[in-house]
Structure formats: structure tokens, C-alpha cells
Amino acid sequence: MTTRRLQRLVLTGSVTGAVIVALDGTVLTVAQPALQRDLHASFGQVQWTSTGYLIAVASLLVFAGRLGDRYGHQQLFALGILGFGATSAAIGLAPGVGWVIALRVAQGIFGALLQPATLGMLRATYPADRLGMPLALRTSAIGLAAAAGPVLGGALVAHWGWRAVFFLNVVPACLMGGLALVVRRAALAPGPAPAPIPPSASASSFAPGEASAGGAGSTAAGPTTTGGARPAGGLDLPGACLLALALVSLVHTLVALPETGWTMVTALGGATAAFACGAFIRHERRTASPLVPLSVVGSTTIASALAVLLSASAALFGTLFVSTYFLQDVLALDPLESGLRVLPLAVLMVLSAPASAVLQRRYGPRRTTVTAMTLLTLGVLVLSQLDRNSTAPAIGAGFLLLGAGFGTVMVTATAVIVRHVATAHAGVAGGLQQTAMNIGPTLGVATATVLVTLTTPATGDRSRGGPHWTAEAFLSAMGPTLLTLAAIAATGALAAVKLPRSTADDDSRQPPVMGGSDRDTSEVTAMKSDG
């Protein structure tokens, strides 16, 4: 199999895997009311069909990325997507809401295996200087799925019931899982005999599991087809458990806080998250084979890119949460009309993603991301000025700015994270990126809900669908809430100042793939300036 064909197959699998996960979330939101009625479930039980999945995914993403680095991203992708499809089919056949919740947790575990692999495969297959467009296509596909999800989910629920939205994933998941196994076999197939290694070349020039140019792997500078060089050392199970505990406690606290406020349970959850985070950092500094290598966690560039993604996703999803209430409760639009008002966001996400790859090459990650975060901040500010008399063009302008900014940020910040690490740590980098993209929306919605609740007393029955506000009361609280979310977006623009000036500058600082332990590689990389 030629390199170009292999790259296309990997790109197809990566995009399809990302789309399946994106569609699953959007169509489930539409299907939840019908699920609640059919299974005679409470509102809290229905919420756990989403919360259970989110907790499982967030707690395992980084460890799953590490597994991909060690055992191959193709294998993890195949296992993840086949398991995701199997649990989707099982949910569609579930007899009760308890089964749905349990299977959603299982689906989250497979989703955690799947998501970092979609980025790890790209990093391992494409040269670093050609990653921009594949990542842009992946982001465009996610935006398209986000736009199509509510429409497709609504049609499926209306004609065949809520179970149909879960059967939607089964066939493409099986096809992509089989494709991943075929690609892996092709990658491992014997190739032409490599040229003899000169006597002067040391065997330590290659990392464990890495072959010469004629074999299955390659150096960090070029493409590799087996998922990159495997990192030496163990899997750091204590570190994985501490990180999982920190993320589970954090996500559970963020989800519960808007509904219950500061109680003993939420306070204990926050304290547990802080304690586990501190213990994780202490452990990672001392262990010989850390879950997150120092070359990754100690990089100012990667930390800044993660901060950008966290703040951008928090601002966007918090704004969408508030805007949905504005459109339906203040302007009294039905769900279809509300969806049409938000459509410019999805359209600009799809269009801005490929354009951002070009802008990044021309102007560099720093200028492109700062500009994109500024557009995102302006979009939130525009929406914060809406009232009962706001017209469709004014509303659309705000969502246009949101889509243009967020679509560009997704591509540029993700490209910086994936490009800046050695191929051997691409899975960990992908896990961190996905973690930021899962924690950010939860943080944004929690922040928005808490702010609106604090400034506007809730009225009505909360048990039938969450908090309800009168139109006038909500409108008075919407402005200050969106201004706070705009400030969160602005902090992302400040973090983007630390990104590389140009893609060439980014490539020149990529850590080499070296033999030895992760700590050895990290210490060598730490000598380089992040700029």
C-alpha cells in the first residue's frame, strides 16, 4: 500500500471516528425527552445518561492516549470504535433506564479509547508540516455533524423512536473498525529490505519499537504507519488512577453545582479534585515513567494551547446554553426556528477550519489564534447586547463570529499540541486535547447556570426539565453572564500570546524521538526554549 493511500485511509478513519462521537452527543440531546417518557425515567436519571458518559470519557482520555502510544493507535482506534458501536446497539435494545446509564458509561470507556487515537493516528501518519489540512478537515466534519445532529436526530426520533439514534452508529463503527484493522495489517506488512546501517550508526539512534525508514516506523520528523515509536517504561497505573480521580471529582462537581449549589457533597467533590490533582503532580515529578511526560506537561507552548482550547470551549458552550434559553424563552421561538438562528455558527465552523490551516501557515499559530480568540470574544459580546427587539441579522452576526473564531481555534491550537510533541507521545497529547474539550463545555455551562441562578431566582418546577426563569428576569441576567463568558474567552486570547510565532518555529522545537526512559527524553527537551 502506498504512503498516500495509507494517509487517506487513516484520515477517513480519523474523521469518521470524530464524527460518530460528535453525532452521538447531539442526537442524544434530541432523543432524551422521548427516552424519558418511554422508560418512565426521572429527569435526574435522564441527565445521568449524559453525565455518566462524560465522567467515563474525561477520566480515561489521557491514559487511553498513553495506551495508544505504547501499543499502537490503530489497535486502540479499532477497539474503541468497535466497542462504541457495540454499546450503541446494546443501548438501542436496553429494557430500562438503569441499563441505558450503565451502557452509556461503558460507551464512554470505549469513547475514551477512540478519541485520542483519532489524533494520534494523524500525527503518526502525516509529516508534521502537513498536519494542518487533515486537522482542518476533521474539524469541519465535526462542525457539520454538530449542525446535522439535531435535524437527523429529530427525524429519527419522530419516525422510529429514540432507540433509532443509537442504531445510527452501528454500521459506520463496524466499517471503520474493520478498516483500521486492514490499515494496521498493511502497515505491518513486510516492505523492501532497508539499506544496511553504517557501522558508525548506533542502535540507540532508534527508540524501542522504531524501525529504519524502510520498516514500519519512522522518526518524529517523518510519517509513521504504526502509531509511532513506543515510549519506554511502564504505564504508570498509580498516576492514571490519581488523574482519573481528579477528573471524575471535578466533572461531577461541575455537573452537580448548578443544580444543588454549594453543598457538603459538591464541596467534598471540589476538595477531592484539588487533592488528587496535587497528588498527581507530585507523583509525576517523582516517577521514572510518568503518565504525562515532562516534555509534554512542562511545555509552555502545549500548556498555552490547552488553556486556549479550555477557555474557548467554555465560552462557546456557556454562550450556547444561555442563547438557547434566550431564543426559546425570551423570543418564544420553537426549536426549529432556534436551530436556524444558530445555524451560522455551524456554517462558519465548517468554512473556517480549512481556511485556518492556510492562515496558520501564512501568519503563524500565534497571530491566527489571537485573532480567532478575539473574534470569539466579540461574538459573545454581540450576543450579550441582544434584547426582545433584536433582529435575525443581529443574532446571526453574533453566531457568525462565534463560529469563525471557534473553528479556527480548534484547528490551530490542536495543530500546535499535536505538532509540538514527539510521535511517541502523540496519544498523550491527543488525550490532553480531548480532556480540555470535554472539561471546557462542562465548565462553561456550569458557570453560566450558576451566574444566571445567582442573579435571577428560579421559578417553576425544576424536576421537569431543569431551572425555569421568567423572560424578563432571564433577560436581566443574560448580559452580565455573557460578559463573564466573554472575559473567559479573553483569557484564552492572552494565553495564545505564548504560542509559536510561525509553524517553522514550532517544528524547530519539536522534541526528538530518543531511546531511553521518558524522563531522559523530557530532560533533554526541557533544555530547549518554548519561546
C-alpha positions in Angstrom: 0.0 0.0 0.0 1.4 3.4 -1.0 2.0 6.1 1.6 -0.5 8.4 0.0 -3.3 5.8 0.0 -2.4 4.9 3.6 -2.7 8.5 4.7 -6.1 8.8 3.0 -7.4 5.7 4.8 -6.1 6.9 8.1 -7.7 10.3 7.5 -11.0 8.7 6.6 -11.0 6.7 9.8 -10.0 9.6 12.0 -12.7 11.9 10.5 -15.4 9.2 10.7 -14.5 8.4 14.3 -14.7 12.0 15.4 -18.0 12.5 13.5 -19.5 9.4 15.2 -18.7 10.8 18.7 -19.9 14.2 17.8 -23.2 12.9 16.3 -23.8 10.7 19.3 -23.8 13.7 21.7 -26.1 15.9 19.5 -28.7 13.3 18.6 -28.9 12.1 22.2 -29.9 15.6 23.4 -32.9 15.5 21.0 -33.8 11.9 22.0 -33.7 12.4 25.8 -37.4 13.6 26.2 -38.7 10.6 24.3 -36.4 8.3 26.2 -37.7 9.7 29.5 -41.3 9.1 28.5 -40.8 5.6 27.1 -38.7 4.3 30.0 -40.7 6.2 32.7 -37.5 7.7 33.9 -36.9 10.7 36.2 -35.2 13.9 35.0 -32.2 13.0 37.1 -31.9 9.6 35.6 -32.0 11.0 32.1 -29.3 13.5 33.0 -27.1 10.6 34.1 -27.3 9.2 30.6 -25.1 12.1 29.6 -23.2 12.7 32.9 -22.1 9.0 33.2 -20.7 9.1 29.7 -18.9 12.3 30.3 -17.3 11.2 33.5 -16.1 7.9 31.9 -14.6 9.7 28.9 -12.9 12.5 30.8 -11.3 10.3 33.4 -9.7 7.9 30.9 -8.7 10.1 27.9 -5.0 10.7 28.9 -4.5 7.1 29.9 -6.1 5.9 26.7 -3.7 8.1 24.8 -0.8 6.6 26.6 -2.0 3.1 25.7 -2.1 4.2 22.1 1.4 5.5 22.3 2.6 2.2 23.7 0.5 -0.4 21.8 -0.4 1.4 18.6 -3.1 4.0 17.8 -4.6 1.8 15.0 -5.3 -1.0 17.6 -6.8 1.3 20.1 -8.9 3.0 17.4 -10.3 -0.3 16.2 -11.1 -1.5 19.8 -12.6 1.9 20.7 -14.8 2.3 17.6 -16.0 -1.4 17.6 -16.8 -1.2 21.3 -18.5 2.2 20.8 -20.7 0.6 18.0 -21.5 -2.5 20.1 -22.6 -0.5 23.1 -24.7 1.8 20.9 -26.5 -1.3 19.6 -27.0 -2.5 23.2 -28.4 0.8 24.4 -30.9 0.6 21.5 -32.1 -2.7 22.9 -31.9 -1.7 26.6 -35.1 -2.6 28.6 -34.8 0.1 31.2 -33.1 3.4 32.1 -30.7 1.7 34.5 -29.3 -0.4 31.6 -29.1 2.8 29.5 -27.0 4.6 32.1 -24.7 1.6 32.7 -24.2 1.1 28.9 -23.5 4.8 28.4 -20.7 4.5 31.0 -19.3 1.6 29.0 -19.7 3.6 25.8 -17.7 6.4 27.5 -14.9 4.0 28.2 -14.7 3.0 24.5 -15.1 6.6 23.5 -12.0 7.4 25.6 -10.1 4.8 23.7 -11.3 6.1 20.4 -10.9 9.9 20.7 -7.1 10.3 21.3 -6.4 7.7 18.7 -8.1 9.8 16.0 -5.4 12.5 16.6 -2.6 10.0 17.3 -3.1 8.2 14.0 -2.8 11.5 12.1 0.3 12.5 13.9 1.9 9.1 13.3 0.9 9.0 9.6 1.4 12.6 8.3 4.6 14.6 8.4 4.5 17.4 10.9 4.4 20.1 8.2 1.4 18.5 6.5 -0.9 18.1 9.6 -2.8 21.4 9.1 -5.2 20.3 6.4 -6.1 16.9 7.9 -6.9 18.5 11.2 -8.9 21.2 9.4 -10.9 18.5 7.6 -11.5 16.7 10.9 -12.7 20.0 12.5 -15.0 20.8 9.5 -16.6 17.3 9.8 -17.2 17.8 13.5 -18.9 21.1 12.8 -21.0 19.6 10.1 -22.0 16.8 12.4 -22.9 19.3 15.1 -25.2 21.1 12.6 -26.8 18.0 11.2 -27.2 16.1 14.5 -30.3 17.8 15.9 -32.1 17.6 12.5 -31.1 14.0 11.9 -31.9 13.1 15.5 -35.3 14.8 15.3 -36.2 12.9 12.2 -35.1 9.6 13.6 -37.0 10.1 16.9 -40.1 11.3 15.1 -40.3 8.3 12.7 -38.7 5.4 14.6 -38.3 6.5 18.3 -35.4 7.3 20.5 -33.7 3.8 20.0 -33.0 4.6 16.4 -30.4 7.3 17.2 -28.2 4.7 18.9 -28.5 2.2 16.0 -27.3 5.1 13.7 -23.7 4.5 14.9 -23.5 0.7 14.5 -22.8 0.3 10.8 -20.2 3.1 10.3 -18.5 2.0 13.6 -18.1 -1.6 12.3 -16.9 -0.4 8.9 -14.3 1.9 10.4 -13.2 -0.7 12.9 -12.6 -3.2 10.1 -10.8 -0.5 8.1 -8.5 0.3 11.0 -7.5 -3.4 11.2 -6.9 -3.6 7.5 -4.7 -0.4 7.6 -2.8 -1.9 10.5 -2.1 -5.1 8.6 -0.9 -3.1 5.6 1.3 -1.0 7.8 2.9 -4.1 9.4 3.3 -5.9 6.0 7.0 -6.6 5.1 8.4 -3.9 2.8 11.6 -3.6 0.8 14.7 -4.6 2.7 16.2 -1.5 4.4 19.6 -0.3 3.4 22.4 -1.5 5.7 23.1 0.7 8.7 26.6 2.1 8.6 28.9 0.8 11.4 29.1 4.4 12.7 25.4 4.4 13.4 24.4 3.4 16.9 21.5 1.1 17.6 20.4 3.6 20.2 19.6 6.0 17.5 16.1 4.4 17.3 13.6 4.3 20.1 12.2 1.0 21.2 9.7 -0.3 18.6 11.0 2.1 15.9 12.4 0.8 12.6 14.5 2.4 9.9 13.0 4.2 7.0 12.2 1.0 5.2 10.4 -0.6 8.1 7.1 0.0 9.9 8.1 3.2 11.7 9.9 6.4 11.2 11.4 9.2 13.1 9.4 12.1 14.5 10.1 14.2 11.5 8.5 11.9 9.0 5.4 9.8 8.8 5.0 6.5 10.6 2.3 4.0 10.0 2.2 2.0 13.2 1.5 4.7 15.7 5.0 6.0 16.2 7.8 4.8 18.4 6.7 3.2 21.6 7.7 5.0 24.8 9.8 3.1 27.1 8.8 2.3 30.7 5.6 1.2 32.3 2.1 2.6 32.0 2.1 4.4 35.4 -1.1 3.0 36.8 -0.9 5.0 40.0 -0.7 8.2 38.0 -3.6 7.1 35.8 -5.7 6.4 38.9 -4.9 9.8 40.5 -5.7 11.7 37.3 -8.9 9.8 36.9 -10.0 10.5 40.5 -9.2 14.2 40.0 -11.2 14.4 36.7 -14.1 12.4 38.0 -14.4 14.6 41.1 -14.1 17.8 39.0 -16.7 16.8 36.4 -19.1 15.5 39.0 -18.8 18.8 40.9 -19.2 20.9 37.8 -22.3 19.0 36.8 -23.9 19.0 40.3 -23.1 22.6 41.2 -25.6 24.4 39.0 -28.4 22.1 40.3 -27.7 21.9 44.0 -25.4 24.8 44.7 -22.6 24.6 47.2 -23.5 21.6 49.5 -21.4 19.2 51.5 -21.3 16.9 48.5 -20.1 19.5 46.0 -17.6 20.9 48.4 -16.2 17.5 49.1 -16.0 16.8 45.4 -14.1 20.0 44.8 -11.7 19.3 47.7 -11.1 15.7 46.4 -10.4 17.0 42.9 -7.8 19.5 44.3 -6.2 16.9 46.5 -6.0 14.3 43.7 -4.6 16.9 41.3 -1.8 17.8 43.8 -1.0 14.2 44.4 -0.9 13.5 40.7 1.6 16.4 40.1 3.8 15.2 43.0 3.7 11.6 41.7 4.5 12.6 38.1 7.6 14.5 39.2 9.0 11.5 41.1 8.1 8.5 39.0 10.6 7.2 36.4 7.9 6.7 33.8 5.3 9.4 34.1 1.8 9.1 32.5 2.3 12.6 31.2 6.0 13.1 30.3 7.7 16.3 31.4 8.4 17.1 27.8 4.6 17.5 27.4 3.3 18.9 30.7 6.3 21.1 31.2 6.0 22.8 27.8 4.8 26.4 27.9 3.6 26.0 24.3 1.4 23.0 25.0 0.1 24.4 28.3 -0.9 27.6 26.4 -2.6 25.7 23.6 -4.6 23.6 26.2 -5.6 26.8 28.0 -6.8 28.3 24.7 -9.0 25.2 24.0 -10.3 25.1 27.5 -11.3 28.8 27.6 -12.7 28.8 24.0 -14.9 25.7 24.6 -16.1 27.0 28.0 -17.0 30.4 26.5 -18.7 28.8 23.4 -20.8 26.2 25.2 -21.7 28.5 28.0 -22.9 31.1 25.5 -24.9 28.5 23.6 -26.6 27.4 26.8 -27.6 31.0 27.6 -28.6 31.7 24.0 -30.9 28.7 23.8 -32.9 30.0 26.7 -32.9 33.5 25.2 -34.2 32.2 21.8 -36.9 29.9 23.2 -38.0 31.6 26.4 -37.5 35.3 25.6 -38.1 35.4 21.9 -40.6 32.5 22.1 -39.1 30.7 19.1 -39.7 26.9 18.6 -36.8 24.5 18.5 -36.6 24.5 14.7 -36.6 28.3 14.5 -33.9 28.5 17.3 -31.8 26.0 15.4 -32.0 28.1 12.2 -30.8 31.2 14.2 -27.8 29.2 15.5 -27.0 27.7 12.0 -24.5 30.4 11.1 -22.2 29.1 13.9 -22.0 25.6 12.3 -21.6 27.0 8.8 -18.7 29.2 9.8 -17.1 26.4 11.7 -17.1 24.2 8.6 -15.8 27.0 6.4 -13.2 28.5 8.8 -11.5 25.2 9.6 -9.8 24.7 6.2 -9.1 28.4 5.9 -7.4 28.4 9.3 -4.8 25.8 8.0 -3.8 28.3 5.3 -3.8 31.2 7.7 -1.7 29.3 10.2 1.0 28.6 7.5 1.0 32.2 6.4 0.7 34.1 9.6 1.7 31.6 12.2 -0.2 29.9 15.1 0.2 32.9 17.5 -1.4 35.6 15.3 -4.0 33.3 13.9 -5.1 32.1 17.3 -5.1 35.5 19.0 -7.2 36.8 16.1 -9.6 33.9 16.4 -10.0 34.2 20.1 -10.7 38.0 19.6 -13.5 37.1 17.1 -14.9 34.6 19.6 -14.9 37.2 22.4 -16.6 39.7 20.1 -19.2 37.2 19.2 -20.1 36.7 22.9 -20.1 40.5 23.4 -22.5 40.9 20.5 -24.9 38.3 21.9 -24.7 39.9 25.3 -26.4 43.1 23.8 -29.5 41.3 22.5 -33.0 42.0 23.7 -36.6 41.4 22.8 -36.3 43.7 19.7 -33.1 42.0 18.3 -33.4 41.1 14.6 -32.3 37.8 12.9 -29.3 39.5 11.3 -28.1 40.8 14.6 -28.4 37.4 16.2 -26.8 35.7 13.2 -23.8 38.2 13.4 -23.0 37.0 16.9 -23.1 33.4 15.9 -21.1 34.0 12.8 -18.3 35.5 14.9 -18.5 32.6 17.3 -18.3 30.0 14.5 -15.4 31.8 12.8 -13.4 32.1 16.0 -14.0 28.7 17.4 -13.5 26.8 14.2 -10.1 28.5 13.7 -9.1 27.9 17.3 -9.9 24.2 17.1 -7.6 23.7 14.2 -4.7 26.0 15.2 -4.5 25.1 18.9 -4.9 21.4 18.2 -2.2 21.5 15.5 0.2 23.2 17.9 -0.4 20.5 20.5 -0.1 17.6 18.1 2.9 19.0 16.2 4.9 20.1 19.3 5.2 16.6 20.8 7.3 13.7 19.6 5.4 11.0 17.7 6.0 8.7 20.7 3.8 10.9 22.9 1.1 11.8 20.3 -1.6 9.8 22.1 -0.9 11.6 25.4 -1.1 14.9 23.6 -4.4 13.9 21.9 -5.7 12.7 25.3 -4.9 16.1 26.9 -6.5 17.9 23.9 -9.7 15.8 24.2 -9.8 16.3 28.0 -9.7 20.1 27.6 -12.5 19.8 25.0 -14.6 17.8 27.5 -13.9 19.8 30.6 -14.3 23.2 28.9 -18.0 22.8 27.9 -18.9 21.4 31.3 -17.1 24.4 33.0 -18.8 26.9 30.6 -22.4 25.5 31.2 -21.8 25.3 34.9 -20.5 28.9 35.1 -23.4 30.2 33.0 -26.0 28.3 35.1 -24.6 29.4 38.4 -24.4 33.0 37.3 -27.9 33.1 36.0 -29.2 31.3 39.1 -27.5 33.7 41.4 -28.7 36.8 39.7 -32.2 35.5 38.9 -34.3 33.4 41.2 -35.6 30.3 39.5 -39.3 29.8 39.3 -41.5 26.9 38.3 -41.0 23.1 38.7 -37.3 22.3 38.4 -37.9 18.5 38.3 -39.5 18.6 34.8 -36.5 19.9 32.9 -34.2 21.9 35.0 -34.4 25.5 36.1 -37.0 27.9 34.6 -36.9 31.7 34.6 -39.4 34.3 33.5 -38.4 36.0 30.3 -37.9 39.4 31.9 -35.8 38.0 34.8 -33.7 35.9 32.5 -33.1 38.9 30.2 -31.8 41.0 33.0 -29.3 38.3 34.0 -28.2 37.3 30.5 -26.0 40.4 29.9 -23.8 40.0 33.0 -23.5 36.3 32.4 -22.3 36.6 28.8 -19.9 39.4 29.8 -18.3 36.9 32.2 -18.1 34.3 29.5 -16.5 37.0 27.2 -13.9 37.6 29.9 -13.2 33.8 29.9 -12.7 34.0 26.1 -10.4 37.0 26.5 -8.1 35.0 28.9 -7.7 32.5 26.0 -6.5 35.3 23.8 -3.9 36.2 26.4 -2.8 32.5 26.6 -2.5 32.4 22.8 0.3 35.0 23.0 2.6 32.2 24.2 2.1 30.1 21.1 4.8 29.9 18.4 5.1 32.8 16.0 5.3 30.5 13.0 4.9 26.9 12.0 8.6 26.7 11.2 9.4 27.9 14.7 7.0 25.3 16.0 8.7 22.5 14.0 12.2 23.5 15.0 11.4 22.9 18.7 9.8 19.5 18.3 11.3 17.1 20.8 13.3 14.3 19.2 12.2 10.6 19.5 15.1 9.1 21.5 15.9 5.9 23.2 15.8 5.6 27.0 13.2 6.5 29.5 10.6 9.1 29.2 12.4 11.1 31.9 15.6 11.1 29.8 13.7 12.4 26.8 11.9 15.0 28.9 15.1 16.4 30.4 16.7 16.8 27.0 13.6 18.5 25.7 13.4 20.8 28.7 16.7 22.3 27.7 15.0 23.8 24.6 13.2 27.1 24.8 9.5 27.2 24.4 9.5 30.8 23.4 
